[in-house]
Amino acid sequence: MRQETKKPAAVAGAMLREKGYSLAIAESCTGGLASSTITDIPGSSDYFTGSLIAYSNEVKERLLGVPPDILKKHGAVSSRCALSMAAWAMTLFKTDASIAITGIAGPGGGSQRKPAGTVFIAICVKDMTKVKKFLFNGTRRSIKKEAVENGLEMLSKALSSEKTRTA
């Protein structure tokens, strides 16, 4: 039982519950793994509102509001796309926090500039946003798992650094 609380999803979930915050997820290359990882934690319905798997650019644009010029100029695998996905997920689901993950899980699909394993993760907590670029190595499955774990760790760090607001 003690080992369960050390999992990134359990840590983030406990912090969300403690603050009374809700969470939404917008994911692309992880294909639902982030949402599945969150819902593996008993009681996650206390804070997890929902998610959107936006695998295609059309869905990113139409349902997550990613501006077409971001997709044209920077691509779906970019910091700007991840930030836009996170912001719209928070708006769409009316939550206090969000995680967005977009990248190239591989083994194909990469380029010299953006090789397989390139992942951008953005988090929003209230009015704070952060985005980080990662380059993971390994199998498609391990890249997806690393992306989810890093996204949850980024969320936990943001939640722990957030100053307590007073009324």
C-alpha positions in Angstrom: 0.0 0.0 0.0 2.8 2.4 0.9 4.4 1.7 -2.5 1.2 2.8 -4.2 1.4 6.3 -2.8 4.8 6.8 -4.5 3.4 6.4 -8.0 3.4 9.7 -9.9 -0.4 9.4 -10.5 -1.1 8.8 -6.8 1.1 11.7 -5.7 -0.5 14.1 -8.2 -4.0 12.8 -7.2 -3.4 13.3 -3.5 -2.3 16.9 -4.2 -5.2 17.6 -6.4 -7.6 16.2 -3.8 -5.9 18.2 -1.0 -6.3 21.4 -2.9 -9.8 20.6 -4.1 -8.7 20.9 -7.7 -10.0 19.2 -10.8 -7.9 17.8 -13.7 -8.3 17.4 -17.4 -5.9 15.8 -19.9 -5.3 16.4 -23.6 -3.1 13.7 -25.1 -1.9 12.8 -28.5 1.1 10.4 -28.7 0.2 8.7 -25.4 -3.2 7.6 -26.9 -5.1 7.5 -23.6 -2.3 6.1 -21.4 -2.3 9.3 -19.2 -6.0 9.0 -18.6 -5.8 5.3 -17.9 -2.9 5.9 -15.5 -4.9 8.5 -13.6 -8.0 6.3 -13.4 -5.9 3.3 -12.1 -5.8 5.2 -8.8 -8.8 4.5 -6.6 -10.8 7.6 -5.9 -9.6 9.5 -9.0 -13.2 10.5 -9.7 -12.7 13.0 -6.9 -10.5 15.2 -9.1 -10.3 13.7 -12.7 -12.9 15.3 -14.9 -12.0 13.8 -18.3 -9.7 13.8 -21.3 -9.5 14.1 -25.0 -7.3 12.0 -27.2 -6.4 14.4 -30.0 -4.3 12.2 -32.3 -4.9 14.0 -35.6 -4.2 17.6 -36.3 -7.8 18.1 -37.3 -9.0 17.1 -33.8 -6.3 19.2 -32.2 -7.6 22.2 -34.2 -11.4 21.5 -34.1 -11.8 20.2 -30.5 -8.9 21.6 -28.7 -8.7 25.0 -30.4 -5.1 24.7 -31.5 -4.7 27.5 -34.0 -4.0 26.3 -37.6 -1.0 28.7 -37.8 0.6 26.9 -34.8 0.2 23.6 -36.6 1.6 25.0 -39.9 4.5 27.0 -38.5 5.6 24.9 -35.5 3.9 21.5 -36.0 1.8 19.3 -33.7 5.0 18.3 -31.9 5.9 21.7 -30.5 5.8 23.7 -27.3 3.2 26.0 -28.7 0.9 23.2 -29.6 1.3 21.5 -26.2 0.5 24.8 -24.4 -2.5 25.4 -26.6 -3.8 21.9 -25.9 -3.3 22.3 -22.2 -5.1 25.7 -22.1 -8.0 24.5 -24.1 -8.4 21.2 -22.1 -8.7 23.3 -19.0 -11.3 25.5 -20.7 -13.2 22.7 -22.3 -13.5 20.6 -19.1 -13.7 23.7 -16.8 -10.9 22.4 -14.5 -8.3 23.9 -12.3 -5.4 22.0 -13.9 -4.5 20.2 -17.1 -1.8 18.2 -18.7 -1.2 18.0 -22.4 1.2 15.6 -24.1 2.1 15.6 -27.8 5.1 13.9 -29.5 6.5 11.2 -31.6 6.4 7.8 -29.9 8.2 6.1 -32.8 9.8 4.0 -34.0 9.0 5.9 -37.2 7.5 9.3 -37.9 10.5 11.3 -36.7 12.9 13.6 -38.6 16.4 15.0 -38.1 14.9 18.0 -36.3 12.3 16.1 -34.3 13.4 12.5 -33.9 11.2 9.7 -32.6 11.1 10.1 -28.8 10.6 13.9 -29.0 7.7 14.8 -26.6 6.4 18.2 -25.4 4.5 18.2 -22.2 2.5 21.2 -20.9 0.8 21.7 -17.7 -1.6 24.4 -16.5 -2.5 25.0 -12.9 -4.9 27.9 -12.4 -3.1 30.8 -14.2 0.4 29.1 -14.2 1.6 27.3 -17.3 4.8 25.3 -18.0 6.0 23.4 -21.0 9.0 21.2 -21.3 10.6 19.3 -24.2 11.9 15.7 -23.7 13.8 13.3 -25.9 13.1 9.8 -24.7 14.7 6.6 -25.9 13.3 3.1 -26.1 10.3 1.3 -27.4 7.1 3.0 -28.4 5.5 1.7 -25.1 8.4 2.9 -22.9 8.3 6.4 -24.6 4.6 6.7 -23.9 5.1 5.6 -20.3 8.0 8.0 -19.7 5.9 10.8 -21.2 3.0 10.1 -18.8 5.2 9.8 -15.7 7.0 13.0 -16.5 3.7 14.8 -17.1 2.4 13.7 -13.7 5.7 14.7 -12.1 5.5 18.2 -13.7 2.0 18.6 -12.4 3.0 17.6 -8.9 5.9 20.0 -8.9 3.6 22.8 -10.1 1.0 22.0 -7.5 3.6 21.9 -4.7 5.1 25.2 -5.8 1.8 27.0 -6.1 1.3 29.6 -3.5 -1.8 29.2 -1.3 -4.3 31.8 -2.2 -6.2 33.6 0.5 -9.7 34.9 0.1 
